[in-house]
């Protein structure tokens, strides 16, 4: 597949302006350590977050908790942010009724992590499908949602061709749905889709300053085959799946082997990762690993400390 056929976004939540593997601007990426599935988490002493801490991170989204003294204060701030973003998007969509658009945003939040279906979204929002199409485009341009595109090539499977809808901030999901605490978010019927949204956007943000060309996709069919996030680099494809049940299990990485057998990929399949609630990282096969979401951001610090230790040992032995 040529670079011109690739589709990706240079920054989470903004519409693509160019087609092709995204490369950061000149000078960017010198400090970046974008996430790729790796067995390094098994030997680097990666720390794991208890479920309570993880769901607080999901509830807070992109906002640092140091600025808030209570869950209620965080929820109020997110509500104010929602009002500001929805106002911007309403103006872009030339919609006259902000209250309708806020109901639409709530419908977006409920469906985050789902394949986008305009008719279903229109029913939830109480507007027409044509209105929903305009508002989705405006929400994407405003940075409220990210439309994760399906893999564009032929694979021999009947893959879904509509984009997957992702809210760019799980804290916004909490505010839009009236979830006031991390416990309420963790017990919501769509909790695991919120976790998928959190993981996918965290991975994509890790690439926002990367110098290496990259693109993001998903794969899904009606027979149980699913890759939640497919990271494409110049040399390989890296699959990522997020926990769907109460615990990480075979269903979360079963599709990795099927992916490697697909025709028409034109690039080898690299290491895969199943990400979810687990007390420790572990290998699930010779080509896949399971770990918690914290490794997405902790790996920079952990691997950095390991490199410093290696350099110090080399200096001492010189």
C-alpha positions, 0 to 999 in steps of 0.5 A: 500500500502506497503512502498516498493511500494511508489515512491518519491524523497528525493530532488526536481530534483534528481532521486530516489535512493530508493523506499519507503516513503522518510525519511530525514537523521538522525538529519535532520528535527528538524527545518523543517516545511513541507507544508501540507494543513491546515485550519491554514491559516484561523486563523493565519493572513496569508499575501497575495501577490498581483499578481504583487509580485507573478509573480515576484516570479515565474519569479525569481524562486529559485534565491533571487531578492536581488542579481539583480538590474533589470529584464534584469540582472536576465534573463541574469544570468538564461541564463548563468545557463541554459548554464551550466546545459545544458552542464552538461546534454549533457555530461551525455547524450553523446550528441554531439550537445549542440545547439540541447539539448538547443532546447530540454530544451526550449521544456521542459520549454514549457511543464512544468506541462504537462504529459510527452509524448515523441513523442510530446516532440521529435517533439518540440525538433526536435530529435527522441523519443529515443534521447528524452528519453535519454535526459529526463533521463539526465535532471532529473539526472542533476536536471533540471527536476522533473518527478512527478510519477502517483499514482501507485495503483488501484483506479477504474478510468483509470488514466494516467500512464506517469509521469508529467514533472516539471522544477525544477526552474520557473526562468529557464523556463523564461530564456529558453523561452526568457521571460524578465519580470514578466509581460511577464511570467504572460501573456504567454499562459502557465502561469497557468502551470508555476504557477503549477510548481512554487507551486508544486516545492515549496511544495516539497522543503519544505519537503527536510529536513523533518524527516517525511516519505513522497512521491509525486504523481499526479492523472489525467484521461481523464474525468476531474478528476485531483489532481495536487500534492498528498502528502502521509505521513505515515497516510494520503493523502493530495491533492493539486490543483493549479488554472487553470482559471482566478480565483480560483473556484469550478473546482479547488477543485471539484476533492477532493470529488471524491478522497475521494470516490476512492477505493484502497487508503488504507489511509484516505484523509486529508485536501485538498488545492486549491492554486492560486491568491486570496486576502484571504484564505477561506474554500471551504468545511469542508475538503478543503481550498483555499489560495495563494502560499505564505502560503507555505513558510510564514506559518513557520514564521506566525505559529512560531510567534503564538507559541511565543505569546502563550508561552508568554501568558502562562508565564505571567499567570503562 
